[in-house]
């Protein structure tokens, strides 16, 4: 992965359907480390598996954020079918079963996810003086020209 900064303004080619999957956890009781730590430590193995088998699984890329109580990962997938297939993957199912056995309805830790299926032409992005980031890491990263100089134009709403 490079940290090369692309000076100027860039966008992405939005000619493919994509899936955006946001997943994370929230520590509700910091002192209940025995409840939230297993949830937190289950994720790195799955992330490694996703990056190791990207093409096969349909996983494109992700960004991670860590706050005081809440973590969030924004993942990009090729299709809903690929994402749902991964939900039935052995590593994911093992982590999910473990969560339900260890945490269940205990209020010490929460987890969440949101899934967005976005049709081609119905999303846009802009990156100014940034390295490849977000969708710019997985879709064609292209300079902004007059024909893509506004969100309206990037969304093909001319």
N, C-alpha and C positions, 0 to 999 in steps of 0.2 A: 504494500500500500504506500502510495506516495503522498507527501504533504505539499506538493507543488501548488503554488497559488496561481490561479488563472485570473490575471488582471482583466478588468473590463466586466461586461455583463454577458451572462450565458443563460441559456434555457435548456430544455430537454425536448426530445422528439416524443410527442404524446400520441404516437400512432399505434400503440399496443394497449390492450386491456391489462390492468394490474390489480393486485390486491394489497391493501395496506392493513397490517395487523398490528395493533397496539396491545402489548401485554406487560403486566407488571405486578408488583406486590406492594402492600402498605404495612408497615410495622405499626400496630396499634398499641402494643405494650412492649416498650423497649426492654424491660427487665425479664420478659419471657423469652429470652434468647433461645432456649431449648425448643420453642415452638416455631420461631421465624427463621432461625439459622438454617435448618434443613431445607426450607423452601428456597432460600437465597442460594444455597450451595448446589441445588439441583440444576440450576440453569446453565452454568458453564459447560457441562457435559453435553447438553442438548445443543448449545450454540456451536460447540466444536463440531458436533455431528453435522449440523446444518451447513457450515462452511466447508467441511470435508466432502460432502455429497451434494453440493449446490445443484448441479445440473440434473441429477437423478431425482432430487426431492422437489425441485421447482422453487427453491429458496433463492432470492436474488441478493439481498443485502439487509443490513440493519444499522440503526443508531441506538445508543444506550444513554440513559440519563439516570443519575443517582442523586436523590434529595435526602433531606434529613429523615423523612419517614417513608417516602414513596420512591420506588424505582419504576422506570418505564423503558420499554424497548419498542421502537418503531421498526417493524419488519416489512419488507417488500417481497411479495410472492408473485409467481407467474400466473397462478389461477387459484380459485377457491377449492377446486378439486385437489390440487397439490397440498394446500394447507390442511384440508380435512383428512387427506391420506396421512399426513404427518401426525395429526392428532391421534391416529391409531397405530403409530409407530411404537415399537417396544420400549425404547428409551423414554418417550413421552408418557406412555401408559404407566410405566413403572413409577415415574415421578408423580403422576396424578394419583395413583393408588396410594402411594406413600403419604402424599399430602392429606388425602381423605382419612387415612388411618391415624396419622399423628395429630392433625389439626382439626379436621372435620368442621364442626360449627363453633369451635373455640374462637373467641374474639381477639386473640393476641396478634393474629396476622390475617390480612386479607389479600386476595388475588383478584385480578380483573383482566379482561381482554375485550377488545372491540375489533370488529372486522368490517372493512369497507371494500366492496368490489367496485372498481371504477372503470368505466368504459373508455375506450380510446377517444381522444378529443375532449374529454370532460375533466381534465386536470391540467394544471400548468405549474411551472416552477421558474424561479429566477434566482440566480447566484451572481453576486457581485464581489469580485476580489476574494474568491473562496477556492479551497481545494475541491476536488470531487467530493460531493456530499449528498446524502439522501438519494433521491431519484437520479441525481447527476452522476452517481457511481454506477448505476446499472442500465440507464438508457443513454442514447446518444446525447452527449454534452456538446451543445452547439452555440456559437456566438449569436447574440441578438442582432438582428438586422432590421431594417425598416418594416419588413413584412411580419415581424414578431415583436414589435416595439411596445406592445401593451398587452395586458392580461387578456383583454377582449380579443385581440388578434391571435394570441397564443392558444386560446380556447377555440379558435376557428369560428368565431362568431361575427365574421366580417359582414 
